[in-house]
Amino acid sequence: MNVLNKYIFGILCLSSLGLYSCDKDENSNPDSTTFATGTVELPALRNGANDVFISHSTLYKGQSVVTYSMEYDKSKKHARWIAFKYYNQTAQTTWNRNDWKQTEWGGDPWQSDPKVPASAQRVQADFGARGYQRGHICASSDRLYSQDANEQTFYYTNMSPQKGYFNTGIWGDLEGKVRTWGRSDSFRDTLYVVKGAALDKENQIWEYIGNDRTKPVPKYYYMALLCKKGETFKAIGFWMDQSTTVKPVLSECAKTIDELEILTGLDFFHNLSDNLENAVESKYALSAWPTLQ
């Protein structure tokens, strides 16, 4: 059976479970990325006049490790998406948010992102006094493998205005599940995560801080997840409305990646090989994601 037929056979066998198999060419370099043509977690860039691509990294155990990457819209002072991944190195927990109390910061190290002009970022006054929390997109608890990586999650480019009932409610619940999956080496080799808020359609904006159109409050938030374990892949999306105080069940927020792309206008996981991308983005199975049912 040739490689293409083996691939199709794997798809047919596993698709009903929301799982997809991608066989390696036995003659290829085992360390090469044979299922993608670029960085897997990065959506396609919009590359608008006010959009800037940013990637933050730290030196960890002598190696440069990407903390997260984003496409940031300076005209809206908000990230369109933030992407990162869990694997054995980044899944470690050697730091705790409470540890900041013992540092020169004396608490959370909120600060401007050094890679974006301060004039294109939000400030503390845009949040608490306006009735919103500084909601992390890449959560502080998503990056606990080093102090430096955790500090980068407190950049204002990583903040979004979220109501407390949403930030610590359904959004926080999903973040917790993602961390559980991401830190389980029995669940994943790599868990690719994209998180963000819908910014580009006027009917998806809840309001503007102080009627300032450079400071939209998103109504909808999303997550797109892709898990690789061995040569098996699965994906799922989530779409959440922060304007409602009625807390939904997480499974009710689940979407296919294809559906999420229509809602957000983004192209997720576009660097996957075409056959694999088409397969994983077209369906999901709640049973493949523990405790969602």
Disulfide bonds with the S-S distance in Angstrom:
none
